[in-house]
Amino acid sequence: MSTFESVLTRVLRADPGQPLITFYDDASGERVELSRVTYANWVAKAASLLVDEHDLARGDTLRIDLPPHWLGPVFLGAAWTSGLVVADTDEPDAVVCGPDSVDRWAEHADRVPVLACSLLPLGVRFAEPLPDGVHDVGVEVWGQPDAFVAHDPPTASDPAYRLDGVERSHDELWSAAAAGDLLADGGRLLTVANPTSPAGLATFVEPLARSGSLVLVAHADRERLEATYVAERATARFPA
């Protein structure tokens, strides 16, 4: 398990219908569940969007500026499938942002692809027009294929991310994930952490590497978290 593709392939072969990500938004009442195969389809669409539509290539940097949301792990997977480096640089080669950060990144849209996610249910388009040059993921992603094969796939030694001044290769990322202690093999992790943040990255990669699943809660109502933990049959939580 030295690359994202090898990890995802393994869990798909084992049980493609098993839940991988269950997302709750306690503010809106939204609940979304992605099985392993549904997640893989979304990753393929997002990777095609980045590579085939916006000409990104292995080694380019991708800034994922999203709040806790199921699309965060989708774009992590899309980046790692195609050899992009997830980075927190202010000068990335492309940006994926949410509605609260569109204005910040719109000024970069004349130089790099800026892809905006409405974060509305079902990944639909923005209700209002976006600034010039900003691409609506909810418009562009649906036409992408459900399968993606990288033209120049990453190797185990390629960088997977550069976050908080730390760079890790694909091999280092997945070796650490497989040895992590957030959950047991096959477990179900409940978290309010952002999987695209340096502190929250393990909440997604460890469940994937250990054949488990993630329950991600946004805008968490502390009084409802325990009920969600029980209802979703979670086995661990982060923070503990």
N, C-alpha and C positions, 0 to 999 in steps of 0.2 A: 504494500500500500504506500507507494511513493509519490503518487500524483492524485489530484482530485478525480480524474477520469477512472483510475484503477479502483479507488475507493467506491465511487458511485456504481461502477459496473458490478462490483462484488455484492453490494446490498440489493441491487436490482435483480441479480440472478437468484439470490436467496429468497426474496419475497417482494415482488414489485408492488403489491397492493398494500403493504404495511404502511401505516401513517408515518410520515417523516417530520412534518411541521404542522402544528395546530396553532393558529393565531387568534387571539382575542383582543378586541379593542373595547375596554370597559366603558369608554365614554360614549361610543356609538352603539354598542351591543353587537358588533360584527363578530362573527366566528367563521374562520376559513380553515379547512383542513386539506393539506397536500399529501397525497400518498407519495411513495418513492418514485413511481413512474410518472405521476403528474408533475412532481418537482422536476424530474429529468426533462420533461417536455418543455416546461417553462425555461429551464436553463438553456436548452437548445434554441428556443426562440430568442432569448435575450442575447445569446452568443452570436447568433446570426445577425441580429440587429447591430451589435457592436462591430462585428468584423465585416460582414457582407454589405451592410448599408452604410456604415460610417468609416470603413477602411482602417480600422485599428489592427495592429499586428503584434505578434509576439514581442514582449519586452516593453510595450507601451504601458503607461501608467493610467490607472482608472481611479478616480476619486468617487467614493460612494458616500454621498452626503444625505443619508436618509435617517429618519427616526426609527425606533423599533417597529418593524413591519415585516411581513413574510416576503416582500420583494427584496429585502436586504440580502438574505441567503441566496435568493435566485441570482442576483447580480454578482455575488461572491463566486458562485459556481460558474456563471458565464465567463467571468474574468479568468478563473483558473483553468477552465476548459480550453480557452483560446490562447493562453500564455500571457495574458495581461497581468500586470503587477498592481495589486490593490495598494494604494498609497494615500497618505494624508497631506500630500503636497498641495500648495496653493497654485501650482502651475502644472496641472496634470495634462495628459494627452486627451482625456475625455472626462466628463462628469456625469454622474447620475444623481439627481437631486429630488427633493420633495417640494411640496407647495410652499413651505415656509422659507426655502432657500433659493427659490427661482430667481428672485430679484438680485440676489448676491452673485449668481453665476451667469445671469443674462449678459453681463458686460464682457464675458469671455466667449460668447457664442460666435463672434466673428473670427475667432482663431481656432477653437476646438469644438468638437461636438458636445453640446449640452442637452442631456436627455432628462426630461422632467416627468415624474410620476405623480399622478393626482392623489394616490393613496385612497381613492374611493373604492367601494366594494367591487369585486370582480376585475380590478385593474382597469377600469374604464377611463375614458379621456377626461380632460379638464372641461368644466362647464363653461369657462370663460377663455377667450383667446390668450395665448401665451405671448411673451415678448418676442420681437423679431429674432429669428435664428434659433430659438429654443424648440427642441423637438418633443412632441408629446408621445411618451411611451405607450399610452393607452390607445393611440392611433396607429403607431408604427409596428408594435410588437405582434399584433394579431395576424398579420399577413406572413409572418416568418414560419419556416417549417418546424415540425416537431422533432426533427433529428438534425444534428450538427456534427460534422467531422472537421476538426481543425486542419487547415492547410499546412501549418507549421506547429505541431503540438509541442507543449512544454516538456522538458525533461525533469527528472527528479532534482537536478542541481540548479534549475532555473529559480529565480526569486519568485515567491508567491505573494509576499507583501513587504512593504516598508512603512511601518507605523510607529509613531513615537520614537523615531530615530533608530528603530530596530529592524533589521532585514532578516527574513527567514526564507529558506528555500522550500520547495514543495516537500521534499523528503523530511526536512526538519519539522515542518508544519504537521505532517501526518504522523510522523513518529511520535511527536509530543502528544497529539490527539489520541492516538491509540493507547498511550501510557497514562492518560489523564485520570483524574480521580473525582470528577464531578458527578459521575454516575457509573453504575455497574454495566457490564455488557448487556445489551438489550433493554436497558432502563429507559425511563421517560423523565426528562428534565424540565421542570417548570422554572421560568426565569422572567424577570422584567428588564434584564440587561439588553443593550443593543448589540445584536450579533455582528454588526459591521464596525463596532468600536474596538480599540485595542483590548480593553478590559473584558469585552463581551464576546470576542471572537471564539473562544473555547466553548461557549454555550451552543454553538452550531457545529463546529468541527468535531468535538468529542462525541456527541450523539451519533453523527454520521459515521465516524470511524469505528465506533463500538456497537454498530447495528442497533442503535437506540432511536429515540425521537425527541423532538423539542416541542414544548408548549410555551409559546411566547405571548406575554401579556403586555399590551400597551395601555397607557393611561390607567394604570392599575388602581383599582379600588381595593384597598388593603383588606376590607372586610369580606370581599368576594374571593380573594386569592385562595383562602383555605378551601372554600367550596369548589373552586376550579381545580385545585390540586386533587381533591377527592374524586370529582366527577370525571376527570381525565386520567385517573389511575396513575398519577405521577409517582415516581419512586425517589426523586431527589429534587432539590431546589437550589437555585443560585440567585442572589446570595443565600447562604444557608440560613 
